[in-house]
Amino acid sequence: MKLLEERIQKDGVVKAGNVLKVDSFLNHQMDIALFNAMGKEFYRLFADAGVNKIMTIEASGIGIACIAAQYFHVPVVFAKKAQSINLDGEMLSTKIESFTHKRVYDVIVSKKYLGAGDRVLIIDDFLANGCALEGLLRLVDLAGAQVAGVGIAIEKGFQKGGERIRSLGVRLESLAIVESMDEKSGQITFRT
């Protein structure tokens, strides 16, 4: 998606440790016009997939997932990283390691909101090593639901997550795939 690549080139900042900082428009301050364009593109890519639910993980994927859901006319379910007194009933749970936060989370989804018969489009802001995405795939499987596809805003193509998820036979579409980035020069190269 050219619009997203241009925005990453303009406002993205390459940091040490293969970190791409896009908090000015994607995952802290959100550019809703950009999200709207991404939502339309996810709909174009997955309109034929029979999606009846969109799933993400808190927190950075929620905004993108909600905007995309407008086009699919389906609800969004997000995996929570913390137990809350507001959660009741049976829960699906798995562990996910965060590349960004360098920690392991127990993530949970209520069985009330994810179950057999659901065709789930998973949407997230980043794909690096694929740990979060693998956890979401496990939750969908535990629910007896089907994965209709995975939509990622930014994939780090030089890390192994995308390759690993695609090798599972999962339909994965990324709007921008970063092929390489250099923290010294700030240069970002995209896969064509």
C-alpha positions as CSV (number, residue, x, y, z in Angstrom):
1,M,0.0,0.0,0.0
2,K,1.8,3.0,-1.3
3,L,0.1,5.5,1.0
4,L,1.3,3.6,4.1
5,E,4.9,3.2,2.7
6,E,5.1,6.9,2.0
7,R,4.0,7.7,5.5
8,I,6.5,5.3,7.0
9,Q,9.3,6.9,4.9
10,K,8.1,10.4,6.0
11,D,7.5,9.9,9.7
12,G,8.9,6.5,10.7
13,V,12.1,6.4,12.8
14,V,14.5,3.5,12.8
15,K,15.9,2.7,16.2
16,A,18.5,0.3,17.5
17,G,17.4,-3.3,17.8
18,N,15.4,-3.5,14.6
19,V,12.7,-1.2,16.0
20,L,10.6,0.9,13.6
21,K,9.0,3.8,15.6
22,V,5.7,4.8,14.0
23,D,4.0,6.2,17.1
24,S,3.2,9.6,15.5
25,F,0.6,8.1,13.2
26,L,0.0,4.4,13.9
27,N,0.4,3.1,17.4
28,H,0.3,6.0,19.9
29,Q,-1.2,8.9,17.9
30,M,-3.5,7.6,15.3
31,D,-4.1,9.1,11.8
32,I,-7.7,8.2,11.2
33,A,-7.7,9.1,7.5
34,L,-4.8,6.7,7.1
35,F,-6.6,4.0,9.1
36,N,-9.6,4.5,7.0
37,A,-7.6,3.9,3.8
38,M,-6.0,0.8,5.5
39,G,-9.5,-0.5,6.5
40,K,-10.7,-0.1,2.9
41,E,-7.6,-2.0,1.6
42,F,-8.1,-4.9,4.1
43,Y,-11.8,-5.1,2.9
44,R,-10.6,-5.2,-0.7
45,L,-8.1,-8.0,0.1
46,F,-10.5,-10.1,2.3
47,A,-14.0,-9.3,1.0
48,D,-14.3,-12.8,-0.4
49,A,-13.2,-14.6,2.8
50,G,-16.5,-14.9,4.6
51,V,-15.3,-12.9,7.6
52,N,-17.9,-12.6,10.4
53,K,-15.5,-11.4,13.1
54,I,-12.3,-9.4,13.4
55,M,-9.8,-10.2,16.1
56,T,-6.7,-8.3,17.4
57,I,-4.7,-8.0,20.5
58,E,-4.6,-5.0,22.8
59,A,-3.6,-2.3,22.4
60,S,-2.1,-1.1,19.1
61,G,-4.2,-3.3,16.8
62,I,-7.6,-2.1,18.1
63,G,-7.9,1.1,16.2
64,I,-7.0,-0.5,12.9
65,A,-9.3,-3.4,13.5
66,C,-12.2,-1.1,14.4
67,I,-11.9,1.0,11.3
68,A,-11.6,-2.1,9.1
69,A,-14.7,-3.7,10.8
70,Q,-16.8,-0.8,9.5
71,Y,-16.3,-2.1,5.9
72,F,-17.0,-5.8,6.9
73,H,-20.0,-4.9,9.1
74,V,-18.7,-7.3,11.8
75,P,-17.7,-6.9,15.4
76,V,-14.2,-6.7,16.7
77,V,-12.9,-9.0,19.5
78,F,-9.6,-8.2,21.1
79,A,-7.4,-10.5,23.2
80,K,-6.8,-8.9,26.6
81,K,-3.4,-8.9,28.2
82,A,-4.8,-8.8,31.8
83,Q,-7.5,-10.4,33.7
84,S,-10.3,-8.0,34.8
85,I,-13.2,-8.2,37.2
86,N,-15.4,-7.3,34.3
87,L,-14.6,-10.6,32.6
88,D,-16.9,-13.5,33.4
89,G,-17.7,-16.9,32.1
90,E,-15.3,-19.3,30.4
91,M,-12.1,-17.9,28.9
92,L,-9.7,-19.0,26.2
93,S,-6.1,-18.4,27.2
94,T,-2.6,-18.6,25.7
95,K,0.8,-17.1,26.3
96,I,2.3,-14.6,23.9
97,E,5.9,-13.2,23.9
98,S,6.0,-9.5,22.9
99,F,8.9,-8.5,20.6
100,T,8.5,-4.8,21.5
101,H,8.0,-5.2,25.3
102,K,10.4,-8.1,25.7
103,R,7.9,-10.0,28.0
104,V,5.5,-12.8,28.0
105,Y,1.8,-12.1,28.4
106,D,-1.2,-14.3,29.3
107,V,-3.8,-13.3,26.8
108,I,-7.5,-14.1,27.1
109,V,-10.7,-14.0,25.1
110,S,-14.2,-14.8,26.4
111,K,-15.7,-17.9,24.9
112,K,-18.9,-15.8,24.6
113,Y,-17.3,-13.8,21.8
114,L,-15.3,-16.4,19.9
115,G,-16.6,-19.8,19.0
116,A,-17.2,-22.5,16.5
117,G,-18.8,-21.1,13.3
118,D,-16.8,-17.9,13.4
119,R,-14.6,-17.0,10.4
120,V,-12.0,-14.7,11.9
121,L,-9.9,-12.1,10.2
122,I,-6.9,-11.3,12.5
123,I,-5.6,-7.7,12.2
124,D,-2.6,-6.2,13.9
125,D,-0.3,-3.2,13.5
126,F,3.1,-5.1,13.3
127,L,4.4,-8.5,12.4
128,A,8.0,-9.2,13.4
129,N,8.8,-12.6,14.8
130,G,5.2,-13.7,14.7
131,C,4.8,-14.7,18.4
132,A,1.7,-12.5,19.0
133,L,0.1,-13.7,15.8
134,E,0.8,-17.4,16.6
135,G,-0.9,-16.8,20.0
136,L,-4.0,-15.3,18.3
137,L,-4.0,-18.3,15.8
138,R,-4.0,-20.6,18.9
139,L,-6.9,-18.8,20.4
140,V,-9.0,-19.1,17.2
141,D,-8.1,-22.8,17.1
142,L,-9.0,-23.3,20.8
143,A,-12.4,-21.7,20.1
144,G,-13.1,-24.1,17.2
145,A,-13.3,-21.1,14.9
146,Q,-11.6,-20.8,11.5
147,V,-9.0,-18.2,10.4
148,A,-10.3,-16.4,7.3
149,G,-7.0,-14.6,7.0
150,V,-4.5,-12.2,8.6
151,G,-4.1,-8.5,7.8
152,I,-1.0,-6.7,9.0
153,A,-0.3,-3.0,8.6
154,I,3.5,-3.3,8.7
155,E,5.5,-6.5,8.3
156,K,9.2,-6.6,9.0
157,G,10.1,-8.9,6.1
158,F,13.7,-9.3,7.3
159,Q,12.4,-11.1,10.4
160,K,11.0,-14.6,10.2
161,G,7.4,-14.1,11.4
162,G,5.8,-13.6,8.0
163,E,7.6,-16.6,6.5
164,R,6.7,-18.8,9.5
165,I,2.9,-17.8,9.4
166,R,2.7,-18.3,5.6
167,S,4.3,-21.7,6.0
168,L,1.3,-22.7,8.1
169,G,-0.9,-22.2,5.1
170,V,-2.5,-19.0,6.6
171,R,-3.5,-16.3,4.1
172,L,-1.4,-13.4,5.2
173,E,-1.6,-9.9,3.6
174,S,0.6,-7.1,4.8
175,L,0.0,-3.5,3.6
176,A,3.7,-2.6,3.8
177,I,6.6,-5.0,4.1
178,V,9.9,-3.5,5.3
179,E,12.7,-5.4,3.5
180,S,15.5,-3.7,5.4
181,M,16.2,-0.6,7.6
182,D,19.4,1.1,8.7
183,E,19.5,2.8,12.1
184,K,22.5,4.9,11.2
185,S,21.1,6.4,8.0
186,G,17.4,6.0,8.8
187,Q,16.9,4.4,5.4
188,I,13.9,2.1,5.0
189,T,13.5,-0.2,2.0
190,F,10.3,-1.9,1.1
191,R,9.7,-5.2,-0.6
192,T,8.3,-4.8,-4.1
